[in-house]
Amino acid sequence: MTGRLLGIARHKRPKAPMETVDHAHVGLDTGIAGDFRGAIRPGKSGRRQVTMLALADWNHALALVGTPVSWEQRRANLLVDGIDLPREKGARIRIGETLTLEITGECDPCRRMEDLARGLELALKPEWRGGRTMRVVIAGDIRVGDIVTLV
């Protein structure tokens, strides 16, 4: 099963606006270049270096609340389509030729989603609709349009 990378987003500091880019380097110790959350800090595991959201999950949640919201406002780093993302820790996903990410858990929706649309936080809770947290296993460069595969 393969899908496509539809979007890349990052933010320089907590609560900063998300910036979308068409390509990025994703490093073992840095996560997505330019994203504050990806850097592994001393004593931390790096389990949340990168976050990934499936377009189908996002669209399903938006249909429930009836309000259009652009995907990067979810504050996820990567948007993918055409692939069913696993819901188990340890599953690996490759983007492009080399980047390999390992799922470390569910990306729980936060209260900030309610500021975007009433009911969105609750709509994102079932079946990991809020996305996945991931750590970088093999670094690489990615670009919007890259193939996404389960490893």
ZAVEXFI-766851 format. One line per field, with one value per residue: chain; x, y, z of N, C-alpha, C, O in turn. Coordinates in steps of 0.02 Angstrom, whole numbers, plus 50000, padded with zeros to 5 digits. Each point is the difference from the previous one (the first is absolute). Layout:
% residues N
kette (A:...)
nu (X:...)
nv (Y:...)
nw (Z:...)
cau (X:...)
cav (Y:...)
caw (Z:...)
cu (X:...)
cv (Y:...)
cw (Z:...)
ou (X:...)
ov (Y:...)
ow (Z:...)
//
This chain:
% residues 151
kette (A:A:A:A:A:A:A:A:A:A:A:A:A:A:A:A:A:A:A:A:A:A:A:A:A:A:A:A:A:A:A:A:A:A:A:A:A:A:A:A:A:A:A:A:A:A:A:A:A:A:A:A:A:A:A:A:A:A:A:A:A:A:A:A:A:A:A:A:A:A:A:A:A:A:A:A:A:A:A:A:A:A:A:A:A:A:A:A:A:A:A:A:A:A:A:A:A:A:A:A:A:A:A:A:A:A:A:A:A:A:A:A:A:A:A:A:A:A:A:A:A:A:A:A:A:A:A:A:A:A:A:A:A:A:A:A:A:A:A:A:A:A:A:A:A:A:A:A:A:A:A)
nu (50042:49939:50085:49923:50102:49927:50039:50035:50003:50001:50053:49995:49889:50036:49929:50100:50004:49901:50094:49942:50018:50072:50059:50033:50059:50021:50006:50100:50076:49985:50016:49892:50058:50060:50022:49933:49904:50023:50004:50086:49907:50071:50048:50028:49889:49955:49961:50049:50064:49947:49962:49942:49993:49921:50041:50037:50104:50088:50029:50063:50110:50069:50026:50085:50099:50033:50095:49976:50057:50050:50023:50030:49897:50005:50042:49932:50059:49952:50011:49935:50048:49892:49997:49997:49967:50106:49952:50090:49994:50063:49893:50019:50049:49966:50087:49930:50082:49994:49958:50065:49893:50030:49930:49979:49948:49935:49960:50039:49894:50031:50031:50111:50000:50012:50110:50036:49998:49910:50051:50048:49990:49902:49985:50054:49914:49898:50003:50012:49892:50011:49980:50085:50012:50069:50034:50078:49955:49926:50105:49953:50025:49955:49930:49975:49927:50058:50077:49892:50093:49929:50035)
nv (49941:50041:50060:50073:50027:50003:49944:50106:49945:50112:49958:50109:50020:49984:49920:49953:50101:49955:49937:50055:49889:50051:50065:49892:50069:49893:50075:49950:50073:49982:49893:50025:49979:50028:49889:50082:49985:50046:50108:49938:49996:50079:49902:50049:49982:50099:49983:50093:49914:49901:50089:49909:50056:49939:49997:49897:49979:50032:49942:49909:50013:50007:49899:49955:50038:49934:49956:50081:49905:50100:49940:50077:50017:49924:50066:49972:49910:49908:50037:49928:49959:49973:50060:49888:50098:49963:49904:50001:49985:50089:50032:49927:50100:49954:50066:49988:50071:50102:50095:49998:49974:50046:49921:50108:50036:49991:50025:49987:49967:50090:50031:49982:49891:49995:50007:49894:49920:50065:49976:50100:50074:50047:50095:50074:50021:50017:49899:50040:50013:49978:49891:50025:49935:50088:49895:50078:49952:50039:50032:50101:49976:50094:49928:50109:49932:50042:49931:49967:49979:49917:50029)
nw (50000:49915:50042:50037:49961:50086:50089:49977:50098:49999:50090:49973:50002:50104:49969:49981:49952:49972:50004:49922:50005:49930:50070:50002:50067:49970:50084:49984:49963:49889:49971:50021:49906:50091:50008:50036:49945:49901:50028:49962:50063:50033:49977:49902:50007:50028:50104:50040:49966:49996:49943:50036:49903:50052:49896:49976:50037:49939:49908:50026:50021:49911:49959:50056:49964:49915:50039:49927:49984:50001:49908:49925:49959:49917:49918:49915:50033:50043:49894:50057:49906:50020:50094:49991:50040:49992:50034:49933:50112:49973:50006:49916:50019:49903:50025:49913:49973:50046:49960:50092:49976:50098:49963:50021:49907:50091:49898:50105:49979:49943:50102:49987:50027:50112:50020:49992:50080:49991:50097:49980:50084:50018:49941:50066:50067:49958:50051:50104:50028:50109:49979:49929:50092:49981:49977:50023:49908:49925:50027:50011:49893:50043:49949:50003:50051:50087:49955:50003:50061:49974:50102)
cau (49958:50038:49964:50039:50010:49964:50020:50052:49991:50044:49995:50066:49997:49933:49943:50012:49961:50031:50026:50002:50056:49992:50051:50035:50044:49977:50060:49994:50000:49967:49933:49994:50041:49962:49944:50028:49983:50038:50066:50001:50030:50034:49956:49935:50001:49989:49943:49954:50039:49961:49930:49972:49927:49972:49949:49934:49981:49986:49937:49946:49988:49970:49931:49961:49989:49970:50038:50063:50060:50058:50033:50058:49976:50003:50067:50038:50055:49993:49934:50006:49937:50003:50030:49971:50054:49991:49984:50039:50068:50052:49991:50045:49975:50053:49979:50053:50049:50035:49973:49961:49972:49969:49944:50011:49936:49945:50006:49936:49979:50001:49946:50006:49958:49934:50004:49993:49931:49966:49993:50055:50041:49965:49997:50066:50021:49994:50039:50063:49988:50042:50066:50049:50065:50051:50071:50038:50043:50050:49991:49994:49968:49933:49969:49929:49991:50037:49964:49999:49988:50010:50062)
cav (50059:50062:50062:50060:50055:50058:50062:50003:50061:50005:50062:50017:50001:49981:50044:50041:49978:49948:50021:49944:50000:49947:49949:50008:49947:49973:49971:49956:50039:50064:49995:50043:50060:50061:49988:49998:49940:49942:49994:49958:50036:49955:49963:49986:49942:50018:49961:50044:50042:50015:49978:49986:50001:49973:50044:49970:50010:50071:50014:49969:50042:50063:49986:49995:50066:50043:50063:49990:50023:49975:49945:50020:50026:49943:50006:49940:50015:49969:49979:49947:49977:49938:49946:49991:50002:49952:50026:49964:50024:49960:49996:50047:50031:50032:50054:50011:49945:49976:50019:49948:50022:49947:50024:49994:50005:50040:50072:50019:50068:50042:50049:50051:49981:50030:50069:49998:49981:49968:49928:49970:49959:49937:49966:49973:49950:49929:49966:50036:50050:50059:49988:49957:50028:49957:50018:49989:49941:50013:50068:50008:50059:49985:50051:49989:49956:49938:49938:49979:49928:49965:49960)
caw (50000:49997:50001:49980:50047:49975:50033:50051:50039:50058:50038:50029:50073:50023:49985:49940:49943:49959:49936:49954:49954:49951:50011:50064:50024:50064:50030:50059:50062:49990:49971:49941:50007:50012:50045:50067:50037:49978:50031:50060:50055:50048:50045:49969:49956:49930:49974:49964:49956:49941:50005:49934:49997:49938:49972:50010:50070:50008:49966:50038:50059:49978:49980:50062:50030:49950:49993:49964:50034:49963:50037:50041:50064:50046:50027:49982:49954:49934:49978:49950:49972:49962:50040:50067:50049:50055:50067:50050:50011:49969:49927:49965:49939:49960:49956:49951:49991:50060:50066:50033:50064:50040:50040:50072:50034:49973:50010:50030:49987:50060:50008:49948:49943:50012:49976:49927:49983:50057:49993:49963:50045:50009:49936:49984:50050:49983:49947:49987:49947:50012:49971:50033:50018:49970:50007:49939:50002:49948:49976:49928:49973:49975:49958:49987:49942:50010:50015:50069:50004:50063:49996)
cu (50044:49953:50046:50005:49968:50023:50053:49991:50047:49985:50063:50001:49929:49949:50011:49957:50039:50020:50000:50058:49991:50054:50035:50049:49973:50058:49986:49994:49959:49926:49999:50040:49956:49940:50027:49991:50045:50067:49995:50039:50033:49950:49932:50007:49993:49940:49950:50039:49959:49929:49972:49925:49979:49943:49930:49976:49981:49932:49941:49982:49965:49927:49955:49984:49970:50033:50064:50058:50059:50041:50056:49978:49993:50067:50041:50055:49989:49927:50009:49931:50012:50030:49965:50058:49986:49985:50038:50071:50049:49993:50043:49972:50059:49967:50058:50047:50029:49967:49957:49982:49968:49945:50015:49935:49950:50014:49933:49982:49997:49941:50002:49957:49930:49999:49991:49929:49970:49990:50058:50044:49969:49997:50067:50021:49994:50049:50062:49992:50043:50071:50044:50060:50052:50070:50035:50047:50057:49985:49992:49968:49933:49974:49927:49994:50038:49953:50008:49983:50008:50061:49988)
cv (50062:50060:50056:50049:50062:50066:49991:50066:49998:50065:50009:49998:49980:50056:50047:49975:49946:50030:49938:50009:49943:49945:50015:49943:49977:49961:49957:50039:50064:49994:50043:50064:50061:49991:49990:49933:49940:49989:49958:50037:49950:49968:49982:49944:50018:49964:50042:50048:50026:49976:49994:49994:49972:50045:49972:50010:50073:50018:49971:50043:50065:49990:49995:50068:50050:50066:49986:50031:49971:49953:50024:50031:49945:49998:49936:50021:49975:49980:49949:49980:49934:49941:49998:49998:49950:50034:49959:50029:49952:49992:50053:50021:50033:50054:50015:49941:49974:50014:49943:50025:49941:50031:49987:50007:50042:50073:50025:50072:50040:50050:50055:49985:50030:50073:50004:49985:49964:49926:49965:49956:49931:49959:49967:49943:49928:49977:50038:50052:50062:49992:49955:50042:49950:50024:49982:49941:50006:50069:50003:50066:49980:50060:49983:49961:49934:49942:49985:49926:49974:49956:49934)
cw (50000:50001:49977:50058:49970:50030:50052:50037:50061:50036:50041:50075:50021:49985:49941:49943:49961:49933:49955:49952:49950:50005:50067:50011:50068:50029:50061:50065:49995:49980:49937:50011:50007:50046:50071:50035:49982:50033:50063:50054:50049:50047:49972:49949:49926:49970:49961:49954:49941:50013:49930:50004:49933:49977:50012:50071:50013:49969:50038:50061:49980:49979:50062:50031:49951:49989:49962:50039:49961:50043:50045:50066:50052:50035:49991:49951:49929:49987:49945:49976:49964:50037:50068:50050:50056:50066:50052:50003:49967:49926:49967:49933:49965:49957:49953:49999:50065:50067:50027:50069:50035:50043:50073:50039:49963:50014:50025:49983:50065:49998:49947:49940:50007:49977:49925:49979:50060:49986:49966:50044:50008:49935:49981:50046:49977:49946:49978:49944:50008:49973:50042:50021:49975:50019:49936:50010:49949:49972:49924:49982:49971:49962:49992:49935:50007:50016:50074:50002:50071:49991:50034)
ou (50047:49941:50054:49954:50022:49991:50005:49995:50018:49969:50027:50053:49955:50013:49957:49980:50061:49964:50028:50015:49962:49993:49999:49992:49979:50021:49947:49961:49991:49963:50050:49988:49954:49965:50043:50042:50007:50025:49958:50059:49979:49958:49959:50055:50019:49994:49957:49985:50008:49989:50016:49973:50028:49958:49954:49941:49951:49959:49946:49941:49954:49959:49942:49947:49972:49969:50038:49997:50000:50006:50009:50040:49995:50008:50048:49994:50018:49966:50034:49950:50055:50014:49988:50038:49944:50016:49972:50030:49990:50048:50009:49966:50040:49947:50056:49980:50014:50007:49952:50042:49973:50011:50015:49998:50010:50024:49955:50043:49984:49963:49949:49982:49967:49947:49980:49972:50031:49972:50002:50023:50035:50006:50001:50050:50047:50018:50019:50048:50013:50038:49978:50019:49989:50012:49977:50040:50057:49945:50019:49976:49994:50022:49982:50032:49987:49946:50054:49949:50037:50008:50045)
ov (50006:49995:49988:50007:50024:50053:49947:50053:49947:50046:49953:49990:49999:50059:50041:49941:50000:50041:49949:50056:49953:49948:50056:49946:50042:49949:50007:49981:50034:50049:50005:50035:50012:50049:49957:49980:49954:49944:50012:50017:49943:50033:49970:49986:49959:49994:49973:50060:50057:49949:50039:49971:50017:50020:50037:50014:50014:50034:50031:50011:50023:50044:50020:50009:50051:50048:49956:50057:49941:50010:49973:50004:50013:49969:49988:50050:50033:49975:50013:50010:49986:49948:50051:49952:49998:50059:49983:50018:49939:49981:50056:49962:50035:49991:50012:49943:49941:49960:49978:50022:49955:50049:49944:49985:50020:50018:50016:50045:49973:50004:50030:50046:50015:50026:50052:50031:49954:49982:49939:49947:49950:49939:49952:49967:49961:50039:49996:50015:50035:50049:49971:50048:49940:50057:49956:49999:49985:50013:49953:50038:49948:50057:49942:50016:49953:50009:50009:49980:50029:49968:49958)
ow (50040:49980:49974:50041:49947:49970:50032:49968:50024:49973:50029:50030:49959:50009:49985:50000:49998:49971:50019:49978:50013:49969:50025:49973:50041:49972:50032:50044:50051:50006:49965:50049:49960:50015:50011:50040:50040:50000:50043:49992:50003:50030:50035:49976:49957:49939:49965:49998:49979:50032:49955:50048:49948:50040:50017:50012:50034:50031:50003:50014:50034:50011:49998:50029:50020:49977:50019:50023:49983:50061:50055:50046:50060:50053:50036:49965:49952:50045:49950:50034:49977:49970:50031:50001:50026:50010:50052:49950:49999:49966:50026:49965:50031:49971:50022:50012:50005:50046:49968:50039:49968:50035:50020:50060:49943:50054:49961:50003:50052:49952:49984:49962:49950:49982:49973:49954:50028:49948:49995:49978:49995:50002:49961:49987:50011:49955:49941:49965:49951:49999:50049:49965:49999:50018:49963:50047:50015:49976:49965:50042:49968:50008:49995:49950:49962:50027:50029:49972:50040:49948:50003)
//
